[in-house]
């Protein structure tokens, strides 16, 4: 079978058994084998359908804790293992791909640690899944921002804000020149702020601001729901003149996201809520690199990566790796906009720009904008000034002398998270 007809999965494997034996247990469990040899698993069947161990590269011990129920004694060994799965086992199908490369292997007693690190996908997946409709360039065209950083925020408080107060906040942000605003992932379709009312209020207000200023920010309405409701929610947003929808990828699944992509005429802002279930434990789960490829394939135009000095668990190095993963070419396309969020403030702009070396980013500051002592509009001004300084290699303190809002932000947040 040629490499173009295979999916190659790379794993971190930790085991007390011989590494080759552990690798073979994964390949067998996830293709033709089971815990005992069966009569109809012929040599011919294995030749056609068995997963193949391509390589086992031992690495230094990780120090990770053992998964519950792991068997074996003595020295635990770690390796990066590459396994090829024939496309004929499942076809270009995201749910069935996951059954093969993930499936039951996280439960194998032979493994003290198992993490899916990366996936190499054949062209057949590109034929089945068109991926992002808009991506970086399409988003820039809709915003009329051909270059420079894209600056956004999240509605705060996350929940509890009635529609008419949301109107005032959106007006303030839009008039301050923000590019993007989104619902929080906690804000779906609650009784105190029904989606239909939010859509009506926000689109009306953005139209008014656009008539006065000539600029209309993008607002991502959270349409995450059961599939039939999610499609109806999208149609509601589109019908009112909205320009973006948000889907919490893990809450609807990759198949649900792909289903929505087929029916969606607007950019899909892909939120990563619950990704920590897969990524946080170093000895278990699915690495963000592999996860992001599946989300891009399913159609996310924007994808959250976290940001530097974020308020969550990831290190700056892990965040930079996630940003690079989202920006990396895949199957000749699948251009997705990295979204930096979580504790972002003006003081982080120079280091973020230096270490990413790009402005093809959507930086979302929630508290870093709404927590500004002079209000949300001042927070937008401060963030914009900070990024202007960063891209022109102007020291923040120099820029702050000309922009009081930036000085206030630096005094409030410093160079760390807000």
DOFIZA-320373 format. One line per 3 residues: number of its first residue (from 0); their letters; for each residue z, x, y of C-alpha. Coordinates in steps of 0.1 Angstrom, whole numbers. Layout:
<atoms>
NUM> A> Z X Y; ...
</atoms>
This chain:
<atoms>
0> XXX> 0 0 0; -10 14 34; 16 20 61
3> XXX> -1 -7 83; 10 -32 57; 46 -22 57
6> XXX> 77 -27 79; 98 5 81; 135 0 87
9> XXX> 158 29 97; 195 25 88; 227 43 94
12> XXX> 242 44 59; 278 55 50; 290 56 15
15> XXX> 313 72 -11; 284 71 -36; 255 96 -38
18> XXX> 234 89 -8; 202 84 -29; 220 58 -50
21> XXX> 232 39 -20; 197 39 -4; 182 26 -37
24> XXX> 208 -1 -38; 196 -14 -4; 160 -12 -14
27> XXX> 166 -31 -46; 189 -57 -32; 165 -65 -4
30> XXX> 134 -67 -26; 129 -71 -63; 163 -60 -77
33> XXX> 197 -75 -83; 230 -62 -98; 215 -61 -133
36> XXX> 180 -54 -147; 162 -87 -155; 134 -93 -180
39> XXX> 106 -102 -156; 111 -73 -132; 82 -55 -147
42> XXX> 68 -21 -136; 38 -39 -122; 59 -63 -102
45> XXX> 80 -34 -88; 49 -15 -79; 37 -44 -58
48> XXX> 69 -57 -42; 98 -33 -45; 110 -17 -12
51> XXX> 106 21 -11; 131 46 1; 110 70 23
54> XXX> 137 94 34; 174 101 33; 186 125 60
57> XXX> 223 134 58; 241 136 91; 276 148 101
60> XXX> 305 124 93; 308 97 120; 345 90 117
63> XXX> 338 53 115; 362 31 97; 352 17 63
66> XXX> 339 -18 59; 362 -41 39; 356 -40 2
69> XXX> 337 -7 1; 339 10 -33; 341 46 -43
72> XXX> 364 75 -38; 363 111 -25; 342 122 4
75> XXX> 324 97 25; 289 108 35; 266 95 62
78> XXX> 228 95 65; 198 80 83; 178 62 57
81> XXX> 142 49 61; 130 22 38; 96 6 37
84> XXX> 92 -31 29; 58 -44 20; 45 -71 44
87> XXX> 34 -90 13; 70 -98 6; 75 -120 37
90> XXX> 44 -120 59; 45 -118 98; 76 -141 101
93> XXX> 106 -131 122; 131 -151 101; 118 -138 68
96> XXX> 115 -103 82; 153 -104 90; 160 -117 55
99> XXX> 144 -86 41; 156 -58 65; 191 -73 71
102> XXX> 199 -102 48; 226 -95 22; 228 -57 27
105> XXX> 257 -59 51; 278 -73 22; 270 -46 -4
108> XXX> 302 -30 -18; 283 3 -23; 282 7 15
111> XXX> 312 17 36; 290 14 67; 255 -1 73
114> XXX> 236 -5 106; 200 -13 112; 189 12 138
117> XXX> 152 7 143; 121 -11 131; 85 -1 129
120> XXX> 63 -32 127; 27 -35 116; -1 -51 138
123> XXX> 1 -84 119; 32 -92 139; 13 -88 171
126> XXX> -13 -112 158; 14 -138 150; 37 -134 180
129> XXX> 21 -130 215; 53 -118 231; 61 -120 268
132> XXX> 37 -141 289; 47 -125 322; 67 -93 318
135> XXX> 71 -68 346; 38 -74 363; 37 -111 360
138> XXX> 72 -114 374; 63 -92 403; 32 -113 410
141> XXX> 53 -145 411; 78 -130 434; 51 -113 456
144> XXX> 71 -80 451; 44 -55 440; 68 -26 440
147> XXX> 104 -17 447; 136 -28 429; 140 -65 421
150> XXX> 174 -76 432; 192 -106 418; 225 -123 412
153> XXX> 244 -147 390; 258 -179 403; 296 -174 407
156> XXX> 320 -191 400; 302 -192 366; 312 -228 360
159> XXX> 328 -255 381; 305 -253 412; 292 -288 420
162> XXX> 255 -291 428; 259 -295 466; 280 -263 468
165> XXX> 253 -246 447; 228 -257 473; 247 -239 500
168> XXX> 250 -208 479; 213 -207 470; 204 -212 507
171> XXX> 226 -183 517; 212 -160 490; 176 -170 497
174> XXX> 178 -165 534; 194 -131 528; 163 -120 510
177> XXX> 174 -120 474; 146 -119 447; 163 -136 418
180> XXX> 192 -160 411; 203 -173 377; 227 -197 361
183> XXX> 255 -181 342; 252 -182 304; 282 -205 304
186> XXX> 264 -231 326; 242 -253 304; 242 -290 310
189> XXX> 278 -300 317; 289 -333 331; 302 -318 363
192> XXX> 268 -302 371; 240 -317 350; 209 -296 346
195> XXX> 187 -323 361; 208 -324 393; 209 -286 396
198> XXX> 171 -284 392; 166 -310 418; 190 -295 443
201> XXX> 179 -258 438; 142 -264 439; 144 -286 470
204> XXX> 165 -259 488; 142 -231 477; 112 -250 490
207> XXX> 129 -255 524; 138 -218 526; 103 -208 516
210> XXX> 89 -230 544; 110 -212 569; 108 -177 557
213> XXX> 76 -175 536; 96 -161 506; 108 -180 476
216> XXX> 132 -164 452; 130 -170 415; 158 -191 400
219> XXX> 164 -190 362; 178 -223 350; 197 -220 317
222> XXX> 178 -243 294; 196 -231 262; 202 -261 239
225> XXX> 191 -276 207; 154 -271 203; 142 -306 213
228> XXX> 165 -305 243; 154 -270 252; 117 -280 254
231> XXX> 126 -311 275; 147 -288 298; 118 -265 303
234> XXX> 95 -294 312; 121 -307 336; 122 -273 354
237> XXX> 85 -269 354; 79 -304 367; 102 -298 396
240> XXX> 84 -267 406; 109 -242 391; 96 -207 384
243> XXX> 119 -194 356; 140 -205 327; 168 -187 309
246> XXX> 173 -187 271; 204 -171 254; 185 -153 227
249> XXX> 212 -151 200; 223 -187 205; 189 -201 195
252> XXX> 178 -172 173; 146 -152 175; 126 -180 158
255> XXX> 140 -204 184; 129 -181 212; 95 -177 197
258> XXX> 92 -215 193; 101 -219 230; 76 -192 240
261> XXX> 47 -212 224; 57 -242 246; 67 -224 277
264> XXX> 46 -220 309; 73 -201 328; 89 -167 326
267> XXX> 117 -165 300; 148 -147 312; 163 -135 279
270> XXX> 201 -133 280; 220 -112 255; 252 -133 251
273> XXX> 268 -126 217; 248 -94 212; 281 -75 207
276> XXX> 285 -93 174; 256 -71 162; 260 -40 183
279> XXX> 296 -33 191; 309 -20 157; 293 14 152
282> XXX> 294 11 114; 280 -24 111; 253 -46 125
285> XXX> 220 -43 143; 214 -16 170; 202 -28 204
288> XXX> 169 -8 199; 160 -29 168; 174 -61 184
291> XXX> 154 -57 216; 121 -52 197; 126 -86 180
294> XXX> 135 -103 213; 104 -88 229; 83 -99 200
297> XXX> 97 -134 203; 87 -137 239; 115 -125 263
300> XXX> 99 -116 297; 132 -102 309; 159 -88 287
303> XXX> 195 -79 296; 205 -42 289; 238 -40 308
306> XXX> 241 -15 336; 258 18 344; 296 17 347
309> XXX> 296 -18 333; 326 -39 326; 319 -41 289
312> XXX> 322 -15 261; 289 4 264; 288 39 277
315> XXX> 262 49 303; 243 68 276; 241 37 255
318> XXX> 229 16 285; 202 42 294; 191 41 257
321> XXX> 188 3 259; 168 4 291; 144 30 276
324> XXX> 141 8 245; 130 -22 265; 105 -1 285
327> XXX> 90 17 255; 55 6 245; 53 -16 214
330> XXX> 23 -28 194; 1 -21 224; 19 -44 248
333> XXX> 51 -65 250; 60 -55 285; 95 -67 293
336> XXX> 116 -63 324; 150 -46 319; 178 -65 334
339> XXX> 209 -45 345; 241 -65 350; 278 -64 344
342> XXX> 299 -49 372; 270 -37 393; 278 -27 429
345> XXX> 260 -9 457; 278 24 449; 260 25 416
348> XXX> 225 25 430; 219 63 434; 231 72 400
351> XXX> 212 43 384; 179 53 401; 184 90 393
354> XXX> 190 83 356; 164 56 351; 137 71 374
357> XXX> 122 37 380; 124 6 402; 108 -16 375
360> XXX> 143 -31 370; 160 -63 378; 195 -55 390
363> XXX> 219 -84 389; 251 -81 409; 275 -110 405
366> XXX> 309 -100 418; 292 -71 435; 274 -96 458
369> XXX> 297 -126 459; 328 -104 461; 317 -88 494
372> XXX> 344 -93 520; 319 -108 544; 303 -132 519
375> XXX> 273 -134 496; 246 -128 522; 263 -96 533
378> XXX> 265 -86 496; 227 -90 493; 222 -69 524
381> XXX> 246 -42 511; 228 -40 477; 194 -39 493
384> XXX> 205 -11 516; 220 9 488; 188 8 467
387> XXX> 167 16 498; 189 47 503; 187 56 466
390> XXX> 150 55 464; 145 74 497; 172 100 486
393> XXX> 194 91 516; 231 96 510; 249 63 509
396> XXX> 273 73 536; 245 81 559; 229 47 552
399> XXX> 262 30 556; 265 42 592; 234 21 600
402> XXX> 243 -9 578; 279 -22 583; 276 -45 552
405> XXX> 270 -14 530; 300 4 545; 322 -27 538
408> XXX> 309 -28 502; 316 9 496; 351 4 511
411> XXX> 356 -25 488; 340 -14 455; 337 23 459
414> XXX> 312 40 436; 323 22 404; 322 -14 392
417> X> 333 -44 411
</atoms>
